[in-house]
Amino acid sequence: MMNKKTLLTIGIILVAIIVLIVVLDLQKREKETIKIGFITPLTGPFVDWGESIKNGLEIGLEDINHKFVVDFQDSACDPIKTVNVARKFFDVDNIKIIIGPGCITGLRAIAPLADEINALLFSTGLLDDQIFEEYDSVVNLATQISIEAKYMAKYMKSKDIKKVVIVHGTNYFGQEYGNRFPEALNIEGIEVASIHPTDLSLKDFRTIILKIMKDKPEVVFIHQAEFQIGLFAKQIKELGYSIPIYGMYATEAPSVIKSGGEALEGLIYTFPYNSAEESDKKKEFEKRYLEKYGKVPTATSHFAYDGIILIDKALDNCDVKDTNCIKSFFANLGEYNGISGRMIFREDGSLTREFGIKKIENGEFIWVTKEIEL
């Protein structure tokens, strides 16, 4: 029969063993947990867009094999704020995978930092072509502005439009539209009557509208913040004009409808065509999204979902710190079909997607055509 001293010793040993098992298990779990960063506008003029990216990613996190811990941070599309967040990720948290930033200015601000430490930036927003020549850290999950511009120019050509006025934001994203869209129109033989850079905070477009109408365009193409698109359409109507308005895919946002109302009726815009439109997996995703957030997902929600699924697949064969291996996975992926449809990944990190045309009708976003040949 064991005495009390022996029992106490055994008890201490058992407690030590249990503590050791718990510590080892925690260490194992910590090792298995993959930390990544996320940067998108969750405040400011593009908040609807930013939230749709975040929501799509969150549902994707429910469907992956690896355990991810995501640090969600707001950029407000502010480059300085984006740099501060990225420095924390890189210098303090030792995170080398970031989904975002959605805004070009923020992405360009942190791409040099990412290149220095061989990190990866998975962009959820449309980008310029040059960024892939300048930086090795960028992988696009959306596409390039030049691709969308070509689809819109081709559609305008099919409608025999000959004269266009362009209104675009003064941010980098808008400036890229101001450069690429005229190039695409020129290829199609369409005249650009005038170009009007406008600040994203502008609320009174009447002076610009009066200038536009002197150029006698057939249509006006606008790139602006979500709320401003609606204001622009409403003020055109208030001034007594009925000129057709064309836009880009960020037009599809609740805040556009909220600010523009009936004045938006008939507005035409480009939108990513989803070849997976009728797939069961996409329908399931959209059902879950609606149940969880009380709204329908945007195209970018699908981009974010596919992005985290592909990162998860890359980590089946790559260590989270081996960013060269992860980048190589995407560079060699080629054509991939996800819930966001058909996409073609390029070796330089760029991505090609197909676009169609939608319009606003009775406050709803309706397809006009999904078939545009470049």
C-alpha positions as CSV (number, residue, x, y, z in Angstrom):
1,M,0.0,0.0,0.0
2,M,1.4,3.4,-1.0
3,N,1.9,6.0,1.6
4,K,0.9,9.7,1.4
5,K,4.3,10.8,0.2
6,T,4.3,8.3,-2.6
7,L,0.8,9.4,-3.7
8,L,1.8,13.0,-3.6
9,T,4.9,12.3,-5.8
10,I,2.8,10.5,-8.3
11,G,0.2,13.3,-8.3
12,I,2.9,15.9,-8.9
13,I,4.3,13.8,-11.8
14,L,0.8,13.3,-13.3
15,V,0.1,17.1,-13.1
16,A,3.5,17.8,-14.7
17,I,2.7,15.4,-17.5
18,I,-0.7,16.9,-18.1
19,V,0.8,20.4,-18.1
20,L,3.5,19.3,-20.6
21,I,0.8,17.7,-22.9
22,V,-1.2,20.9,-22.8
23,V,1.8,23.1,-23.5
24,L,2.9,20.9,-26.4
25,D,-0.6,20.9,-27.8
26,L,-0.8,24.7,-27.6
27,Q,2.6,24.9,-29.3
28,K,1.4,22.5,-32.0
29,R,-1.8,24.5,-32.5
30,E,0.2,27.8,-32.6
31,K,2.5,26.3,-35.2
32,E,-0.4,25.1,-37.3
33,T,-2.2,28.5,-37.2
34,I,-1.5,30.6,-40.2
35,K,-1.6,34.3,-39.6
36,I,-2.4,36.6,-42.5
37,G,-3.3,40.3,-42.8
38,F,-6.2,41.9,-44.5
39,I,-6.4,45.5,-45.6
40,T,-9.5,47.1,-47.2
41,P,-11.6,50.3,-46.9
42,L,-14.1,49.7,-44.1
43,T,-14.7,53.4,-43.7
44,G,-14.8,56.2,-46.2
45,P,-16.3,56.5,-49.8
46,F,-15.8,52.9,-50.7
47,V,-17.1,51.2,-47.5
48,D,-19.7,49.1,-49.3
49,W,-17.1,47.7,-51.6
50,G,-14.7,47.0,-48.7
51,E,-17.3,45.3,-46.6
52,S,-18.2,43.0,-49.5
53,I,-14.6,41.9,-49.8
54,K,-14.4,41.2,-46.0
55,N,-17.6,39.3,-46.0
56,G,-16.6,37.1,-48.9
57,L,-13.3,36.3,-47.3
58,E,-15.0,35.4,-44.0
59,I,-17.2,32.8,-45.7
60,G,-14.2,31.5,-47.4
61,L,-12.5,31.0,-44.1
62,E,-15.3,28.5,-43.2
63,D,-14.4,26.3,-46.2
64,I,-10.6,25.9,-46.0
65,N,-8.4,23.1,-44.7
66,H,-5.8,25.1,-42.9
67,K,-6.4,27.2,-39.8
68,F,-6.2,30.9,-40.5
69,V,-6.2,33.8,-38.2
70,V,-6.9,37.0,-40.1
71,D,-6.1,40.4,-38.7
72,F,-8.7,42.7,-40.4
73,Q,-7.6,46.3,-40.7
74,D,-9.3,49.3,-42.3
75,S,-7.4,51.4,-44.9
76,A,-10.1,53.9,-45.8
77,C,-8.3,54.0,-49.1
78,D,-5.7,56.2,-47.4
79,P,-2.1,55.4,-48.4
80,I,-0.6,56.7,-45.1
81,K,-3.0,54.6,-43.0
82,T,-2.3,51.6,-45.3
83,V,1.5,51.9,-44.8
84,N,1.1,52.1,-41.0
85,V,-1.0,48.9,-41.0
86,A,1.5,47.1,-43.3
87,R,4.5,48.1,-41.1
88,K,2.7,46.5,-38.1
89,F,2.0,43.3,-40.1
90,F,5.6,43.1,-41.4
91,D,7.7,44.4,-38.5
92,V,5.7,43.4,-35.4
93,D,3.5,40.4,-36.4
94,N,5.9,38.9,-38.9
95,I,3.0,38.4,-41.4
96,K,4.0,37.9,-45.0
97,I,0.7,37.3,-46.6
98,I,-1.8,40.2,-47.0
99,I,-5.1,40.2,-48.8
100,G,-5.5,43.7,-50.1
101,P,-5.2,46.6,-50.1
102,G,-8.2,47.0,-52.4
103,C,-7.2,50.5,-53.4
104,I,-4.3,51.1,-55.9
105,T,-2.8,54.0,-53.9
106,G,-2.5,51.9,-50.8
107,L,-1.1,48.9,-52.7
108,R,1.5,51.0,-54.4
109,A,2.5,52.6,-51.1
110,I,3.3,49.2,-49.5
111,A,4.5,47.2,-52.5
112,P,8.1,48.4,-52.0
113,L,8.0,47.3,-48.4
114,A,6.6,43.9,-49.4
115,D,9.3,43.5,-52.0
116,E,12.0,44.2,-49.4
117,I,10.9,41.3,-47.2
118,N,9.6,39.0,-49.9
119,A,6.0,39.3,-48.7
120,L,2.9,38.8,-50.9
121,L,0.0,41.2,-51.6
122,F,-3.2,39.7,-53.0
123,S,-5.1,42.5,-54.5
124,T,-8.9,42.5,-54.5
125,G,-9.2,45.6,-56.6
126,L,-8.5,46.5,-60.2
127,L,-4.9,47.5,-60.9
128,D,-2.8,49.3,-63.5
129,D,-0.6,47.3,-65.8
130,Q,2.7,48.8,-64.8
131,I,2.5,47.6,-61.2
132,F,3.4,44.0,-62.3
133,E,6.5,45.3,-64.0
134,E,7.6,47.3,-61.0
135,Y,7.0,44.9,-58.1
136,D,7.3,41.2,-57.5
137,S,5.0,41.0,-54.5
138,V,1.7,41.6,-56.2
139,V,-0.8,38.9,-57.2
140,N,-4.1,40.1,-58.6
141,L,-7.4,38.4,-57.6
142,A,-9.5,40.9,-59.5
143,T,-8.1,42.1,-62.9
144,Q,-6.6,45.2,-64.5
145,I,-8.4,48.5,-65.3
146,S,-7.2,48.2,-68.9
147,I,-9.1,44.9,-69.3
148,E,-12.4,46.4,-68.1
149,A,-11.8,49.5,-70.3
150,K,-11.5,47.4,-73.4
151,Y,-14.8,45.7,-72.7
152,M,-16.7,49.0,-72.3
153,A,-15.1,50.5,-75.4
154,K,-16.0,47.4,-77.4
155,Y,-19.6,47.6,-76.2
156,M,-19.8,51.4,-77.0
157,K,-18.6,50.5,-80.5
158,S,-21.3,47.9,-80.9
159,K,-23.9,50.7,-80.1
160,D,-22.4,53.0,-82.7
161,I,-21.4,55.6,-80.1
162,K,-19.0,58.1,-81.6
163,K,-18.4,60.8,-79.0
164,V,-17.8,60.3,-75.2
165,V,-17.0,62.6,-72.3
166,I,-15.1,61.1,-69.3
167,V,-15.4,62.1,-65.7
168,H,-13.0,60.4,-63.4
169,G,-11.7,60.6,-59.8
170,T,-8.4,62.4,-59.0
171,N,-7.2,59.4,-57.0
172,Y,-4.7,57.0,-58.7
173,F,-7.5,54.5,-59.6
174,G,-9.5,57.3,-61.3
175,Q,-6.4,58.6,-63.1
176,E,-5.7,55.1,-64.5
177,Y,-9.2,55.1,-65.9
178,G,-8.5,58.5,-67.3
179,N,-5.5,57.1,-69.1
180,R,-6.6,53.6,-70.2
181,F,-10.2,54.3,-71.2
182,P,-9.3,56.9,-73.8
183,E,-6.7,54.4,-75.2
184,A,-9.4,51.7,-75.5
185,L,-11.9,54.2,-77.1
186,N,-9.3,55.3,-79.6
187,I,-8.7,51.8,-80.8
188,E,-12.4,51.5,-81.5
189,G,-12.5,54.8,-83.3
190,I,-14.5,56.6,-80.7
191,E,-13.8,60.3,-80.0
192,V,-13.1,61.5,-76.4
193,A,-14.6,65.0,-76.4
194,S,-13.2,66.0,-73.0
195,I,-11.9,64.6,-69.8
196,H,-12.8,66.0,-66.3
197,P,-10.8,64.9,-63.2
198,T,-12.9,65.4,-60.1
199,D,-12.2,65.0,-56.4
200,L,-13.8,62.0,-54.7
201,S,-15.3,64.4,-52.0
202,L,-17.1,66.6,-54.6
203,K,-20.9,66.9,-54.1
204,D,-21.8,69.6,-56.5
205,F,-21.2,68.5,-60.1
206,R,-23.3,71.2,-61.8
207,T,-20.5,73.3,-63.1
208,I,-18.8,70.2,-64.6
209,I,-22.1,69.1,-66.1
210,L,-22.6,72.4,-67.8
211,K,-19.1,72.2,-69.3
212,I,-19.7,68.6,-70.4
213,M,-22.9,69.5,-72.3
214,K,-21.1,72.2,-74.3
215,D,-19.0,69.4,-75.8
216,K,-22.2,67.7,-77.1
217,P,-21.2,64.1,-76.2
218,E,-23.5,61.2,-77.0
219,V,-22.7,59.6,-73.6
220,V,-20.9,60.4,-70.3
221,F,-18.7,57.9,-68.7
222,I,-18.1,58.4,-65.0
223,H,-15.7,56.9,-62.5
224,Q,-16.3,58.3,-59.0
225,A,-16.9,57.2,-55.4
226,E,-20.1,55.2,-54.9
227,F,-22.2,58.1,-53.4
228,Q,-20.9,60.6,-55.9
229,I,-22.1,58.5,-58.9
230,G,-25.7,58.8,-57.7
231,L,-25.3,62.6,-57.0
232,F,-23.9,63.1,-60.5
233,A,-26.9,61.3,-62.1
234,K,-29.4,63.2,-60.0
235,Q,-27.8,66.6,-60.8
236,I,-27.9,65.9,-64.5
237,K,-31.6,65.3,-64.3
238,E,-32.1,68.4,-62.2
239,L,-30.4,70.5,-64.8
240,G,-32.8,69.2,-67.4
241,Y,-30.5,66.9,-69.4
242,S,-31.2,63.3,-70.3
243,I,-27.8,62.2,-71.7
244,P,-27.0,58.4,-71.2
245,I,-24.5,57.7,-68.3
246,Y,-22.0,54.9,-68.5
247,G,-19.9,53.6,-65.6
248,M,-17.6,50.9,-64.3
249,Y,-18.3,47.9,-62.0
250,A,-18.1,49.7,-58.7
251,T,-21.4,51.3,-59.8
252,E,-23.1,48.2,-58.4
253,A,-23.4,49.3,-54.8
254,P,-26.3,50.1,-52.5
255,S,-25.0,53.6,-51.7
256,V,-25.2,54.4,-55.5
257,I,-28.9,53.7,-55.5
258,K,-29.4,55.5,-52.2
259,S,-27.9,58.7,-53.5
260,G,-29.2,58.6,-57.0
261,G,-32.6,57.0,-56.8
262,E,-34.7,57.3,-60.0
263,A,-32.1,59.5,-61.7
264,L,-30.0,56.3,-62.2
265,E,-32.6,54.6,-64.3
266,G,-30.9,53.2,-67.4
267,L,-27.3,53.8,-66.3
268,I,-25.0,51.3,-68.2
269,Y,-21.9,49.8,-66.6
270,T,-19.3,47.1,-67.0
271,F,-19.4,44.1,-64.6
272,P,-17.3,40.9,-64.3
273,Y,-19.1,38.1,-66.2
274,N,-19.3,35.0,-64.0
275,S,-19.2,31.8,-66.0
276,A,-20.0,30.0,-62.8
277,E,-23.4,31.8,-62.6
278,E,-25.5,28.7,-62.4
279,S,-23.1,26.5,-60.4
280,D,-24.4,24.9,-57.2
281,K,-21.3,26.1,-55.3
282,K,-21.9,29.7,-56.2
283,K,-25.6,29.5,-55.4
284,E,-24.7,27.9,-52.0
285,F,-22.2,30.7,-51.3
286,E,-24.7,33.4,-52.1
287,K,-27.3,31.7,-49.9
288,R,-24.9,31.6,-47.0
289,Y,-23.9,35.2,-47.6
290,L,-27.5,36.4,-47.6
291,E,-28.3,34.5,-44.4
292,K,-25.2,35.9,-42.7
293,Y,-25.1,39.5,-43.8
294,G,-28.7,40.2,-45.0
295,K,-27.6,41.3,-48.4
296,V,-26.4,39.9,-51.7
297,P,-22.7,39.5,-52.4
298,T,-20.8,41.6,-55.0
299,A,-18.4,40.3,-57.6
300,T,-15.6,41.2,-55.3
301,S,-17.1,39.0,-52.6
302,H,-16.6,36.1,-55.0
303,F,-13.0,37.3,-55.8
304,A,-12.1,37.2,-52.1
305,Y,-13.7,33.8,-51.6
306,D,-11.8,32.3,-54.5
307,G,-8.6,34.0,-53.3
308,I,-8.5,32.5,-49.8
309,I,-9.5,29.1,-51.2
310,L,-6.5,29.2,-53.6
311,I,-4.1,30.4,-50.9
312,D,-5.3,27.5,-48.8
313,K,-4.5,25.1,-51.7
314,A,-1.0,26.7,-52.2
315,L,-0.3,26.0,-48.5
316,D,-0.9,22.3,-49.0
317,N,2.6,22.2,-50.6
318,C,4.2,25.5,-49.4
319,D,5.2,26.7,-46.0
320,V,3.5,29.9,-45.0
321,K,6.9,31.7,-44.9
322,D,8.0,30.3,-48.3
323,T,6.4,33.1,-50.3
324,N,8.4,32.1,-53.4
325,C,6.7,28.8,-53.4
326,I,3.3,30.4,-53.0
327,K,3.9,32.9,-55.7
328,S,5.1,30.1,-58.0
329,F,1.8,28.3,-57.3
330,F,-0.2,31.2,-58.6
331,A,2.2,31.9,-61.5
332,N,1.8,28.4,-62.8
333,L,-1.9,28.1,-62.1
334,G,-3.0,29.2,-65.5
335,E,-6.8,28.9,-66.0
336,Y,-8.9,28.4,-62.9
337,N,-12.6,28.2,-62.5
338,G,-14.0,29.3,-59.1
339,I,-17.3,30.7,-57.9
340,S,-16.2,34.0,-59.4
341,G,-16.0,32.3,-62.8
342,R,-13.2,31.7,-65.3
343,M,-9.9,33.5,-64.6
344,I,-6.4,33.2,-66.1
345,F,-3.5,33.8,-63.9
346,R,-0.3,35.2,-65.5
347,E,3.3,34.6,-64.5
348,D,3.8,38.3,-63.6
349,G,0.9,38.2,-61.1
350,S,-1.7,39.8,-63.3
351,L,-5.1,38.2,-64.0
352,T,-7.6,38.2,-66.9
353,R,-11.3,38.1,-66.3
354,E,-14.3,38.5,-68.7
355,F,-16.7,41.4,-68.4
356,G,-20.3,41.9,-69.5
357,I,-22.7,44.9,-69.4
358,K,-25.4,45.6,-66.8
359,K,-27.8,48.5,-66.2
360,I,-29.9,49.9,-63.4
361,E,-33.6,49.3,-63.9
362,N,-36.2,50.0,-61.3
363,G,-33.5,50.3,-58.7
364,E,-32.2,46.8,-59.6
365,F,-28.9,45.8,-61.3
366,I,-29.9,43.9,-64.5
367,W,-27.8,42.1,-67.1
368,V,-27.8,43.6,-70.6
369,T,-25.3,41.2,-72.2
370,K,-22.7,38.7,-71.0
371,E,-21.2,38.2,-74.4
372,I,-18.6,40.7,-75.5
373,E,-15.8,39.5,-77.7
374,L,-12.5,41.5,-77.5
